[in-house]
Amino acid sequence: MVKIRLTRIGRKKAPYYRVIVADSRRARDGKFIEIIGRYQPLNKNEEQQVVCDADRALYWLHNGAQPTDTVRALLRRQGILKRFHEEKVAAKKENQAK
């Protein structure tokens, strides 16, 4: 299964995470498919805490990638999950109209 999750980088006591797409069987800091964003929890500016490429995140969500709970919260904060849901509902209505 493909997951959207965090991988830790940065120094001790100064965490910095990448939002990655990876196979769920790989190690946390192991091989990944793609980097789609970053998360800096210690950054005081809330707008710069989470930076994520919305188009790539939506692409992977539409292709069945499952976000972890933490990444789901981060994507919700960015408004990406809402956009994903709206696109999914619109596609379903379009299919029913045909």
C-alpha positions, -999 to +999 in steps of 0.1 A: +000+000+000+012+035-008+012+059+021+017+097+024+037+101+056+064+121+073+101+113+073+123+130+099+154+151+090+171+179+109+192+179+140+186+166+175+159+187+193+152+206+161+128+183+141+121+190+104+100+166+084+094+159+047+060+149+035+067+119+013+049+093-007+063+058+001+055+021+002+041+013+037+066-016+040+097+007+038+115+021+068+105+056+080+137+072+067+141+047+039+135+048+002+105+069-010+087+075-042+083+113-041+087+143-018+056+164-019+062+189+009+077+198+043+067+204+079+085+225+104+068+222+137+091+247+155+085+275+130+065+303+147+049+315+114+019+291+110+018+297+072+053+285+068+050+255+091+035+233+064+043+236+027+028+210+004+025+207-033-013+205-036-014+192-071+009+163-064-009+155-031-042+154-049-027+132-077-016+106-051-048+108-032-068+102-064-045+072-071-053+056-037-024+067-015-035+067+022-023+096+044-012+088+080-032+105+107-006+133+112-004+140+074-042+139+072-043+167+098-017+187+079-035+183+046-068+193+062-051+224+076-039+233+041-074+227+026-062+199+003-085+172+018-115+195+013-105+200-023-100+163-028-135+156-013-151+182-035-135+168-067-145+133-057-182+143-052-182+163-085-168+132-104-194+110-088-223+133-098-209+135-133-208+097-135-244+095-123-255+120-149-242+099-177 
